[in-house]
Amino acid sequence: MKSLEYKNDNLFFDGIAIEDIAKNIKTPFYIYSEDSIKKNIKDYISDASQKTLFCYSVKANSNLSLLKLIASQGMGFDVVSKGELHRAIKAGANPKRIVYSGVGKTKEEIAYALNNKILCFNVESEEELFAINSQASLMKLKADISIRINPDVKVKTHPYISTGMRENKFGIAYEDAFEIYKKAKQLDSINIVGIDFHIGSQIMSIEPYLDSIASVKKLIQKLDTIDIKLSHIDVGGGLGISYKGEKLVDKSEYVKTIINSLSDLDLNIIFEPGRSIVGDCGILVSQVQYVKESSAKNFLIIDASMSELMRPPLYGAYHEITPTRKSEMPNKVYDVVGPVCESSDFIGKERKLNCKSGDLLVIQDVGAYGSVLSSNYNTRPRPAEYMISNSEIKLIRSADTLDQIIENESC
Ligand SMILES: Cc1ncc(COP(=O)(O)O)c(C=O)c1O
């Protein structure tokens, strides 16, 4: 990770010794680097032309302070629920820079988005198109829409985060899209503005994007023949980060390549990156509670678990785990596990580490799909989140209290 380095055998994050940070903060906690987030955004935006809009995908990390920072750096937002839209607006986003994706928008959610005058709905089914039309008609408004196409492109990633294939629930099948555009054109309360795809997450090459653009372009030409003129194409998000030394796609190269591939069309281009904005900007700091060794297996039992970080049990995701104090002692092999009562509660398997109880461990690259996927399972408080901003440590979300966890229940 960019902002992590050892100095005199002590691990520093964004220039501050993690042991010093943890002196005053209860583990486990998330902490993010503002500078790293700004740098990632700059890498996307700085070489882009006027005709681009970068909409951060709120699901990756929806903390209000992060959203406010991201909006201040010139990004719009991609949301998938009323809750995410509410957060984006609360963080000061301009609704005209918000796109709304997701396969199951309810009437209530559609009405909320219409009231807030968002940039457009990314429509994911024919029924949803009709639902948006009815709601807009009831409200005497016109809904700006874009149709999400499923380009049936195979992406080399985990099957749970591939979204652009025929068997995935997302988007409208390529071969059906033309007919749906024709129907949309007939609807009084629909205004067609764009075309959209999102093919998956943690993608490590530009090729699948170019393949998708090539097929979507054919559809755009066909739409032109029936006088459907679009004003934008949305190429989704999905660029990956390096969790285990994978070779990265250069963000500005990616943006330039996409812009070039669309240079023959007079369209604005929307990007929806999530993971690649925040993923490598956050760590989870945890303390070793017990070292449990046996002839069969060694475990480090830490105070973070699947309740705080779901990605390893959910996708078998890999996160580097690094001690805050470098040791020259020979390593042993451990499974790093949490206290939750599930055998799937692991953070890392077969890691070479040298630790004793009380030591601090850093779980890397957890800025995206980390805290947002945390839960209160086993009645564990979701952890606090902090941000390092101008060398200052700011609390951006307190840990849950036990009373908060049970406050909506009755007995
Ligand atoms: C529609 C849509 N756009 C953007 C994203 C962001 O993807 P990523 O975090 O991989 O950039 C997602 C994530 O699944 C998505 O579903």
The ligand as a Gaussian input file, in Angstrom:
#p B3LYP/6-31G(d) Opt

LIG

0 1
 C      -23.490000      -0.118000     -11.315000
 C      -22.174000      -0.080000     -10.633000
 N      -21.332000       0.926000     -10.914000
 C      -20.124000       1.020000     -10.316000
 C      -19.698000       0.063000      -9.404000
 C      -18.362000       0.227000      -8.760000
 O      -17.505000      -0.824000      -9.044000
 P      -16.016000      -0.782000      -8.511000
 O      -16.064000      -0.556000      -7.050000
 O      -15.467000      -2.106000      -8.860000
 O      -15.322000       0.333000      -9.237000
 C      -20.530000      -1.015000      -9.111000
 C      -20.091000      -2.057000      -8.169000
 O      -20.464000      -3.176000      -8.172000
 C      -21.816000      -1.084000      -9.738000
 O      -22.664000      -2.073000      -9.461000

